[in-house]
Structure formats: C-alpha cells, structure tokens
Amino acid sequence: MILLTALFGCIVKNEEESEPTMETSTIQAIEDFFGKYRLRRYPKGQILILDGENLQHIFYLTSGRVKAYETSYKGTELVLTIYGPKMFFPVAPLVDRPSQFIYEAETDIEVRQAPLKATVEFLKANPELVYGLLGQLHNRVEDILTRMSHLMASSAKKRLVYELVAECQNFGIPQTDDSYYLAISEKDIGARAGLSRETVSREINKLKREKLVEVRPSNIAILSITELKKHLELIV
C-alpha cells in the first residue's frame, strides 16, 4: 500500500521541469475534473485524513504541501511522502480500501474535494490517464524506497542532507547562483528524516560551518545545490 499511496502523488508536473511530463490534454482533463468542485482552505497542521478512515472523497491539492505519515510506538512521526500542488490523494479509497496513513497540511493549503464515486467513474472513463501516470509512478516509488533506505541505514547527517536535497528538487525556490530557498522549518525537515529537533539543529550547525546552508527567519538557504549533492555522496 505504500507504493499505491505514491501512485497519484506525481500527476502533473510543470512543463519547465526536467522529469517526464504527460500530454497537455491529459493534464488539462485532470484539472478540469477537479476544477468543478469548491475550493477549500485549511491551515498548517490541519489533519485531513486519519489512519483507517473510510473516505468518500479524493483531495486535489492546488497550493501548499501535505505530508502522509504514520506514528511509531514512541510517538515519532515517520513521514512517507509529501504532496505538492497538482497532486491528488489518497489512492486507497479508489481501490476500496481505508486510508493507511495520517495526512496533514504541512503548510497552509488550498484543496478541492471530489466525490469518490465521481473520481472512480472519471478514471474508468479515461484509462489513458492511468497509463500516463506509470512513468511518474516509477519516479515516485524510487523516491520513497530511497527515503526508506536512508531511514533504516544512514547516519543522521546523511538522512538530513538527503531530505534537504529532495526538498530543493521538489519544492525549493531556485536562485540564479546555484542556491535554493526552502520554505520549511527545521522541525518539518526533522520529521521527514526521522530525527529529533535537537539532532537536526546539531547537524544543521555542522552544515553551516561547512558553508553549505544558512538558516534564516523565513527559510533555509542552500548555498549551492551542486556542492550539497557532492557532500551527500561523500557522507558515510
């Protein structure tokens, strides 16, 4: 089900991005379908879906970020994946299963909610849409498996640097000098990496001394994504 959860997490990519994109007509069809439903706004921290919940609607994210996670027996968040604009979730109700994870707004968000029955009928009537998602599914699954691998075996520093690189690639704001601005807190990065706030702070300070990052009031600045990627490869 982790892989199924990822399926509809990469439906629409912007045309300027380097990953494979779907046909414009397919993208438009998805946007037109969800565009029929009322826009809803939720604040950061709003729980959208509970573990085990049987949903009768599907969310389509138009702005902001949503995280899917489960909680360990110690109460620690284990973040499985992050959804951004133009993604819809969860997939479990589409195959007649309850949601297996908690979905929470990581930022203030705007979403549209389509009835489950209407969404299923839409996909059945447009099987080419599902076929068009297979390439995106492959990329999404690789991302999740890599994150799981780091969570199980990597050092705290490598887990943190991996999440910083992933955040740059998925949601970062690129600058003209190879730097990126990340609109995310140390706490949220720590949740994705499975690290405590204290550990994140300690590892961030190390990266600051190496002149790879800066922590600012409104964002985390990656001073050179190229150098940060090189650093990731060197960490043991």
N, C-alpha and C positions, 0 to 999 in steps of 0.2 A: 504493500500500500504506500510505502514511502515513494516508490517510483511513480505510482499513479497520482500521488499528490503533486508531483512535479510536472505532470503532463501539460496542464493548462497554465503553467507559470511563465511561459515564454511565447505567448500567442503572437503578439505584434511587436516588431522591432522597428525603430526609426530607420528610414532609408539611408541615412548617413552612417549607420553603424556597420561594422565590418562583418558581423555574423550573417549567415544566410537569411534572407527575408522571404516572406511569402508574397504571392501576387497581390498587387494593389487591390484588385477586385475582391480577393478573399478578406483582406484587412478591412475593407470598406463594409463588406457584408457583416462581419462581426460587430463593427462599431455601430452599424445601422440597427442591428438586432437589439443590442443593449441600450442604444440611444432612445428607444421607445419608453424606457422606464425612468421614473423620477430620480433625480439626483439627490443623494443623501450625504450629509456631512457628519463626521464623527471626530472627536478629539483624540489626541495622542493618549494611549493607554486604554482605549475602549476595547473591551472584549467583544469580538464579532461572533465567534463560534466557540462552543465548548466541546471538549473531548467527549465523544459518544453521542453528540447531538444529532438528531434526525432532522435535516434541513428540508425545507420546501422551496428554497430559492438558491440562486447562484449569484455571487458577488462579481461585479466587474469594476476594477479599480481605475479611476480616471486621474487621480493625483494622490501623492503621498506614498507611503510604504506600509505593508502589512507583513508581520512575521508569523510563521507557523512553527509551533514548538510544543514540546512535552515537558513535564516536570519530573525530575528524578525523585527518588525516595528521600533525598536530603533537601528537597525543595528548590533545587537548582534548575534554571531554565536550560533546556537543550534545544537550541534553535536549529531547525532542519532546513528551512529555506525562507527567502524573502521575496515578496511580490511587489512589483512596481507598477507604474501606470500602464494601462492597456493589457493587463493580465486579468484572467478570471479564475475563480476558485470557489470552493474546493471541488475536486473531481469525484470524491467518494459518492455523493448523492446521485451522480449520473449513472453509476453502476449499482445503484440500490443498496448502498452501504452507509452506515453512520460515519460522521467525521471522526478521525482518529486522533486529531491534534487540536490544540488551542490556537485560535487565530486572533491576533491582537494588533491594533493600529500602532505602528512604531512611530508614526508622525501624525499630525492632523491629516485626515484623508477625505476624499470625495469618492463615493461609490454609487453604482446603480445596482439594483437587485431585481433579477429576472426570475419569474416563477420557474421552479424546477421542471414542471411538465412542459412548459413552453420551450425551455432550453433544450430538453431532450428531443422534442419534435423538430426544433431548428437544426440540430446536429444530424438527426436521421435524414432530414430532407436535403442536407448538404454534406454528403460523405466526403467530398473533395476537401472540405475544411480540415477534417481529422487527418486525412492523408498529408495535407500540407504541414501539419504540426510535427511530423515524425522527425524531421531534421532538428527542430527546436527541442524536441524531447531528448534526443541524443545528447545535445549540449547540456541540457538541464540535469540529466541523470549523471553525467560526468562531473558536474559541479558538486552535486550532493555527495557522490561517492568520495570525491577528493576531500570535502569537508569532514566526512565521517572518518576517513583515514587519518587526517590530522588530529581529530578529537581523540582517537584511540591511541595514537603512537607518537605524535610530535611533541616537542618541548613547548613550554608556554610561549616563548618568543616566536617560534615558527608558526604556531597557531594564530597569534596576534598579527604577525606580518602577512600571513595568508589572507586573513579577513580584511586587512587594510587594502591589499592589492585587489581583492574581489570587489570591495566597495568602490574603489576607483573605477573599475571596469564596468560595474553595473549601474552605479548611481552617482559617481563622482562628477564634479564640475571641472572639466579640463581648462587649464590656462595655456598661454602661448609659450611658456618656458619649461614645459615638461612636468609642471607641478599640477596638483589637483586639490580642490577644496572638497571636504567631506562634511556634509551637514548631519553629523551623527555624534552622539556623546560617547565618552569612554565606557559608560555603563552598558550601552547598547552593543558596542563592539565586543565588550567582555562577554555578554550573553551569547553572542554568536560563536565566540571562540571557546565558550565553556570555562571562562576564567573569572575569578573574583575581581571586584573593583580595585582592591589593593594590588593584586598581581598585575592587572592592566596598567595601573599607574606606575608601578615599578618598571615594567617593560617599556612603556612609552617614554619614560625618562631616559632609559638607555638609548632609544632611537633618537631622542632629542640631542643627546650628547654626540651621537654619530652624524648629526645634521641631516637626518632623513625625514623628520617630521617636526612640525610646530603645533602646539595646542593653543588655539585662540578662543576668545569668548563665544564666538558663534560657530566655529568649525574646527576640524582637524585639517591641517595643511600637510599634504605630502609634497615635499620639496622637489623630488624627482622620482617619477614612477619607474623610470628605467633603472635607476640605482636601487630602488626598493625591491624590484624584481630580482636584480642580481643578488641582493642581500638575502632574499628568500632562498635562492638556490644554494647559498653558502652555509646557511644555518644547519646545524646538526641536531 
